[in-house]
Amino acid sequence: MLPSSNFAVLATHRGMTLRRGWSLRTKRLDTISHTFLSILAACRDRPDVIGLHNYPNGPLAAIGRLAGIPVVLHLHGFEWGLGKWNRLDKAILRLLLRPAMAAPNALTSVSKIQAEFVRKATGREVLHIPNGVDPPPWLGDLDRVDAL
């Protein structure tokens, strides 16, 4: 039995299942351990697609692909820029960029700037999907906002 078989079903909606999972609750291992077990559960459950968030999880996309399940990695930012990581952690996170971008079938990003950075750094195409709001007209020059 996979460790992921302990993921309790919380709800279902339109063919999607929400589960509560397990992880190693430490600063460095929480997300990656949860993602690993979730991908194992997905390989068992055979969804149409696996959606991962944040590039440090990207190398784990290889597991889904080996199981024949398409994997999309959605980028939200660069982890190495966050203040919670020390210099060694940041260096490791930078080294993960190429394998993280190589493993998924497709990449998306909320940021045009990040999408362009990944294109230049890895040669992979990244579909820009902005967060789902139409900015109000009073916001003004959106190029100025995009630059932030």
C-alpha positions in Angstrom: 0.0 0.0 0.0 1.3 3.4 -0.9 1.9 5.9 1.9 -0.4 8.2 -0.1 -3.3 5.8 0.4 -3.8 7.5 3.8 -4.9 10.8 2.1 -8.4 11.4 3.5 -11.0 12.5 1.0 -12.5 15.8 2.2 -14.8 16.6 -0.7 -15.5 16.1 -4.4 -16.7 18.6 -7.0 -17.2 18.2 -10.7 -14.9 15.2 -10.9 -12.2 16.7 -8.7 -11.3 15.2 -5.3 -9.9 17.3 -2.4 -7.8 15.3 -0.1 -5.9 16.0 3.1 -2.4 14.7 2.9 0.6 14.1 5.1 4.0 15.7 5.0 7.2 16.1 7.0 6.4 19.3 8.8 9.8 21.1 8.6 10.7 24.3 6.8 12.7 22.5 4.2 10.8 19.3 3.8 7.1 20.1 4.2 6.2 21.1 0.6 8.5 18.6 -1.2 7.4 15.6 1.0 3.7 16.5 0.5 4.1 16.9 -3.2 6.0 13.6 -3.5 3.2 11.7 -1.7 0.5 13.6 -3.6 2.1 12.5 -6.9 2.2 8.9 -5.8 -1.5 9.2 -4.9 -2.2 10.7 -8.3 -0.4 7.9 -10.1 -2.6 5.5 -8.3 -5.8 7.5 -9.0 -4.9 8.2 -12.6 -6.2 11.8 -13.1 -6.2 13.5 -16.5 -3.5 15.9 -15.5 -1.3 16.6 -12.5 -1.0 20.3 -11.6 2.1 21.3 -9.5 2.8 24.7 -8.0 6.2 26.4 -7.5 9.3 25.3 -9.2 11.1 23.4 -6.4 8.4 20.7 -6.9 9.2 20.6 -10.6 11.7 17.7 -10.6 9.0 15.5 -9.1 7.0 15.9 -12.3 9.1 13.2 -13.7 7.2 10.6 -11.5 3.9 11.6 -13.1 5.3 11.6 -16.6 6.8 8.1 -16.1 3.3 7.0 -15.1 2.0 8.5 -18.3 0.1 11.4 -16.7 0.7 14.9 -18.2 2.1 17.4 -15.6 1.8 21.2 -15.7 4.0 23.2 -13.4 2.6 26.6 -12.4 5.2 29.2 -11.4 4.5 31.8 -8.8 7.9 33.3 -8.2 11.5 32.4 -7.4 12.0 30.7 -4.0 15.6 31.8 -3.8 14.4 35.4 -3.4 12.5 34.7 -0.2 14.0 35.9 3.1 13.3 32.6 4.9 16.2 30.7 3.2 19.8 30.9 4.1 22.6 31.2 1.5 23.0 27.4 1.1 19.3 26.9 0.7 19.2 29.7 -1.9 22.1 28.1 -3.8 20.3 24.7 -3.9 17.1 26.4 -5.0 18.9 28.1 -7.9 20.4 24.7 -8.9 16.9 23.2 -9.0 15.8 25.6 -11.7 16.9 23.6 -14.8 15.7 20.2 -13.6 12.4 21.8 -12.4 11.8 23.3 -15.8 12.8 20.1 -17.8 10.5 17.6 -16.0 6.9 18.9 -16.6 5.1 18.6 -19.9 4.1 22.3 -19.7 4.9 25.4 -17.7 2.7 28.4 -16.8 3.4 31.5 -14.8 1.5 34.3 -13.2 4.3 36.7 -14.1 5.4 37.8 -17.6 8.9 38.7 -16.2 9.3 35.2 -14.7 8.1 33.6 -17.9 10.7 35.5 -19.9 13.4 34.7 -17.4 12.6 31.0 -17.6 12.5 31.2 -21.5 16.0 32.8 -21.5 17.5 30.5 -18.8 16.2 27.2 -20.0 14.8 27.5 -23.5 11.4 26.3 -22.3 8.2 28.0 -23.4 6.1 29.3 -20.5 2.4 30.3 -20.9 1.6 33.5 -19.0 -1.6 33.1 -17.1 -2.1 36.2 -14.9 -4.1 35.9 -11.7 -7.8 36.1 -12.5 -8.8 39.7 -12.1 -9.5 42.5 -14.6 -7.7 45.5 -13.2 -10.0 48.6 -12.7 -9.4 51.5 -15.1 -8.3 53.8 -12.2 -5.2 51.6 -11.8 -3.7 53.4 -14.7 -0.5 52.3 -16.5 -0.4 48.5 -16.3 3.2 48.3 -17.7 4.2 50.1 -14.5 2.4 47.5 -12.4 3.9 44.6 -14.5 7.3 45.9 -13.8 6.8 45.5 -10.0 
